[in-house]
Amino acid sequence: MPTQTFYNLPFEKQERILQAAIKEFGQRNVQEANLSNIVNAANISRGSLYQYFSNREDMYIYIFDTLRARRAEYVKPAFSLYKKEPFLRFFEEFYLRDSEFLLQNPSHIELGKQLYSHAHGVSLGLIQRVQNRYREIFLVAIEFDKEHGVIAPEVDSSALTDLCIHFVTDIFIFQSLTSQLSISNIRQHAHQTLYILQNGTNPRAQEPCEKPS
């Protein structure tokens, strides 16, 4: 984490350093990042940087945690559906709000692409931390739905959880494959995919279950 010296800085300066680091780590992974680029973009001295962070990994983790906190705050309204509506309804809202936040902050997408394309060392640790948090949230809601007859008892909860975790990271793949990434096509893809998850491919599939009481 940053030193107290960093936290004593005016917010504007903290944000300038944060944005400079986001830009650099969005272009190069943590091992290859050039600290001089961060120093120049933030208009600080190199010595100052080491007064704020002990090393680049420490800075990287702080950036990651800060961005995750901002995303979590944006996604928070989706939790009004948590264990009140069927899991897949909650998950769709969760995913769309998360995607909307990323589209509004494209530098975060670039940072995520670097994170997932260099999944080792500190980056792997951060990925695992996020996935474990998702797993905890999703698995509880899936088991709740199974208990209330919303999800069939034979569904493998861990497999569905893992599928949803991978789904959340799809936006980083989409960004690489299309130049027309928008909340509209993300919404369409999410709705169609979750429809298949809910109804299967069997033409005799039943209507979606009612939400738990």
C-alpha positions as CSV (number, residue, x, y, z in Angstrom):
1,M,0.0,0.0,0.0
2,P,1.1,3.6,-0.4
3,T,3.0,5.3,2.4
4,Q,1.4,7.9,4.6
5,T,3.3,10.5,2.7
6,F,1.2,9.7,-0.4
7,Y,-2.1,9.9,1.6
8,N,-1.0,13.3,2.9
9,L,-0.9,14.6,-0.7
10,P,-3.8,16.7,-2.1
11,F,-6.3,14.6,-3.8
12,E,-5.6,16.2,-7.1
13,K,-2.0,15.1,-7.0
14,Q,-2.9,11.6,-5.8
15,E,-5.2,11.3,-8.8
16,R,-2.6,12.6,-11.2
17,I,-0.2,9.9,-10.1
18,L,-2.9,7.3,-10.3
19,Q,-3.9,8.3,-13.8
20,A,-0.3,8.3,-15.0
21,A,0.2,4.9,-13.5
22,I,-3.0,3.5,-15.1
23,K,-1.8,4.7,-18.5
24,E,1.6,3.1,-18.2
25,F,0.4,-0.2,-16.8
26,G,-2.3,-0.3,-19.5
27,Q,0.5,-0.3,-22.1
28,R,3.0,-2.5,-20.4
29,N,2.8,-5.2,-17.8
30,V,4.1,-4.6,-14.3
31,Q,7.5,-6.1,-15.0
32,E,8.1,-4.0,-18.1
33,A,6.5,-0.8,-17.0
34,N,8.7,2.3,-17.3
35,L,8.5,4.3,-14.1
36,S,10.0,7.3,-15.9
37,N,6.9,7.5,-17.9
38,I,4.8,7.7,-14.8
39,V,7.1,10.3,-13.2
40,N,6.9,12.5,-16.3
41,A,3.2,12.2,-16.8
42,A,2.5,12.9,-13.2
43,N,5.0,15.8,-13.1
44,I,6.8,14.5,-10.0
45,S,10.4,13.6,-9.3
46,R,11.5,10.0,-9.4
47,G,12.6,10.3,-5.7
48,S,9.2,11.4,-4.8
49,L,7.7,8.3,-6.3
50,Y,9.7,6.1,-3.9
51,Q,8.5,8.2,-1.0
52,Y,5.0,7.2,-2.0
53,F,5.5,3.5,-2.9
54,S,8.1,1.0,-1.9
55,N,8.3,-0.6,-5.4
56,R,6.4,-0.9,-8.6
57,E,4.5,-4.0,-7.5
58,D,3.2,-2.0,-4.5
59,M,2.1,0.8,-6.8
60,Y,0.4,-1.7,-9.1
61,I,-1.6,-3.4,-6.3
62,Y,-2.7,0.0,-5.1
63,I,-3.9,1.0,-8.6
64,F,-5.7,-2.3,-9.0
65,D,-7.4,-2.1,-5.6
66,T,-8.4,1.5,-6.2
67,L,-10.0,0.7,-9.5
68,R,-11.7,-2.4,-8.2
69,A,-13.2,-0.3,-5.4
70,R,-14.6,2.3,-7.9
71,R,-16.0,-0.5,-10.0
72,A,-17.6,-2.2,-7.0
73,E,-19.3,1.1,-6.0
74,Y,-20.7,1.5,-9.5
75,V,-22.0,-2.1,-9.5
76,K,-23.5,-1.9,-6.0
77,P,-27.1,-1.2,-7.2
78,A,-27.2,-4.7,-8.7
79,F,-27.1,-6.1,-5.2
80,S,-30.6,-4.9,-4.6
81,L,-31.5,-8.1,-6.6
82,Y,-29.1,-10.4,-4.7
83,K,-31.0,-13.4,-3.3
84,K,-34.3,-11.5,-4.0
85,E,-34.4,-12.2,-7.8
86,P,-33.1,-15.4,-9.5
87,F,-29.3,-15.6,-9.6
88,L,-29.1,-15.2,-13.4
89,R,-31.3,-12.0,-13.2
90,F,-28.9,-10.6,-10.6
91,F,-25.9,-11.7,-12.5
92,E,-27.1,-10.1,-15.7
93,E,-27.5,-6.7,-13.9
94,F,-24.2,-7.2,-12.2
95,Y,-22.4,-7.9,-15.5
96,L,-24.1,-5.1,-17.4
97,R,-23.3,-2.5,-14.7
98,D,-19.7,-3.7,-14.6
99,S,-19.4,-3.5,-18.4
100,E,-21.0,0.0,-18.4
101,F,-18.4,1.2,-15.9
102,L,-15.6,-0.2,-18.0
103,L,-16.9,1.4,-21.2
104,Q,-17.0,4.7,-19.5
105,N,-13.4,4.2,-18.3
106,P,-11.6,2.6,-21.3
107,S,-8.2,2.9,-19.7
108,H,-9.4,0.3,-17.2
109,I,-10.0,-2.1,-20.1
110,E,-6.5,-1.7,-21.3
111,L,-5.2,-2.3,-17.7
112,G,-7.3,-5.4,-17.5
113,K,-6.0,-6.7,-20.8
114,Q,-2.4,-6.4,-19.6
115,L,-3.4,-8.1,-16.3
116,Y,-5.0,-11.1,-18.0
117,S,-2.4,-11.5,-20.7
118,H,0.5,-11.6,-18.2
119,A,-1.1,-13.9,-15.6
120,H,1.9,-14.7,-13.4
121,G,3.6,-13.2,-10.3
122,V,1.7,-10.3,-8.8
123,S,-0.8,-10.2,-11.7
124,L,-1.8,-13.8,-11.1
125,G,-2.2,-13.1,-7.4
126,L,-4.6,-10.2,-8.2
127,I,-6.6,-12.3,-10.7
128,Q,-7.0,-15.1,-8.1
129,R,-8.1,-12.6,-5.5
130,V,-10.8,-11.3,-7.7
131,Q,-11.9,-14.7,-8.9
132,N,-12.2,-15.9,-5.3
133,R,-14.3,-12.9,-4.4
134,Y,-16.6,-13.5,-7.4
135,R,-16.8,-17.2,-6.5
136,E,-17.9,-16.4,-2.9
137,I,-20.7,-14.1,-4.1
138,F,-21.9,-16.2,-7.0
139,L,-21.8,-19.6,-5.2
140,V,-23.9,-18.4,-2.3
141,A,-26.6,-17.1,-4.6
142,I,-26.6,-20.2,-6.8
143,E,-27.0,-22.5,-3.7
144,F,-29.8,-20.2,-2.5
145,D,-31.6,-20.6,-5.8
146,K,-31.2,-24.4,-5.7
147,E,-32.6,-24.5,-2.2
148,H,-35.7,-22.6,-3.4
149,G,-36.2,-24.6,-6.6
150,V,-35.1,-21.8,-9.0
151,I,-32.1,-23.7,-10.2
152,A,-32.3,-27.5,-10.8
153,P,-30.6,-29.6,-8.0
154,E,-28.5,-31.5,-10.6
155,V,-26.8,-28.3,-11.8
156,D,-23.1,-28.3,-10.7
157,S,-22.9,-25.1,-8.6
158,S,-19.1,-24.8,-9.0
159,A,-19.2,-25.2,-12.8
160,L,-21.9,-22.5,-13.1
161,T,-19.9,-20.3,-10.7
162,D,-16.8,-20.7,-12.8
163,L,-18.7,-20.0,-16.0
164,C,-20.0,-16.7,-14.6
165,I,-16.5,-15.8,-13.4
166,H,-15.1,-16.3,-16.9
167,F,-18.1,-14.4,-18.4
168,V,-17.2,-11.3,-16.3
169,T,-13.8,-11.1,-18.0
170,D,-15.2,-11.5,-21.5
171,I,-15.2,-7.7,-22.0
172,F,-11.4,-7.7,-22.3
173,I,-11.7,-10.3,-25.1
174,F,-14.5,-8.4,-26.8
175,Q,-12.4,-5.2,-26.8
176,S,-9.7,-7.0,-28.8
177,L,-12.1,-8.6,-31.3
178,T,-14.4,-5.7,-32.2
179,S,-14.0,-2.0,-32.8
180,Q,-17.7,-1.4,-32.1
181,L,-17.8,-2.5,-28.4
182,S,-20.9,-0.9,-26.8
183,I,-23.3,-1.5,-24.0
184,S,-25.9,-2.4,-26.6
185,N,-24.0,-5.3,-28.1
186,I,-22.8,-6.4,-24.7
187,R,-26.3,-6.4,-23.4
188,Q,-27.5,-8.4,-26.4
189,H,-24.7,-11.0,-26.0
190,A,-25.4,-11.2,-22.2
191,H,-29.1,-11.7,-22.6
192,Q,-28.8,-14.3,-25.3
193,T,-26.1,-16.3,-23.4
194,L,-28.0,-16.2,-20.1
195,Y,-31.2,-17.2,-21.9
196,I,-29.3,-20.4,-23.1
197,L,-28.0,-21.0,-19.5
198,Q,-31.5,-20.6,-18.1
199,N,-33.5,-22.5,-20.7
200,G,-30.9,-24.9,-22.3
201,T,-31.1,-26.0,-25.9
202,N,-33.9,-28.5,-25.4
203,P,-37.0,-27.4,-27.3
204,R,-39.1,-28.8,-24.4
205,A,-37.4,-26.6,-21.8
206,Q,-39.8,-25.3,-19.3
207,E,-40.6,-21.6,-18.6
208,P,-38.2,-19.8,-16.2
209,C,-38.9,-20.5,-12.6
210,E,-40.5,-17.9,-10.4
211,K,-38.2,-15.9,-8.1
212,P,-37.8,-17.4,-4.6
213,S,-40.2,-16.1,-1.9
